[in-house]
Amino acid sequence: MLWSKVWGLQGSEKAALAEAIVTFLKANGDVVQKFGDPHIETDDDRYWQWWEFAIFDGERWHTFHLDTNFHVALETGLDSSTERAAPTTLLKLILVEFRACKAANETA
């Protein structure tokens, strides 16, 4: 499986959702703290840090990566089935889940 960062045309729903996730997580360090330490991979003079998550869309699980700047990378690859959820659908689900995590923190 491969993951690609969510890039969208400025003003598109996809770009707005990706930016909403970044904005929400930057403003809610208590949610980010729940993620634990990110995965780290090094390659001579470069390194990558990310968290890996899975989200259920009601029919199937989807994995996504979140880098330490809070940019989302969704699954991509050879699977061209119609079962794959649209990026906007997944981004909405991701934002809802992060907001639910914040709400759970506040009530705990």
Number of C-alpha atoms within 10 A of each C-alpha: 8 11 14 13 16 17 14 13 9 9 8 11 15 21 16 16 21 24 17 15 21 17 12 17 20 14 11 13 11 14 19 18 9 10 11 8 11 14 12 10 10 9 7 5 5 7 9 12 15 20 17 14 12 12 14 12 14 6 9 11 11 15 17 22 20 18 16 14 11 19 18 24 22 18 17 15 9 8 10 8 7 7 9 16 14 10 17 17 12 21 24 16 15 22 18 13 13 17 17 13 15 18 12 11 12 9 6 5
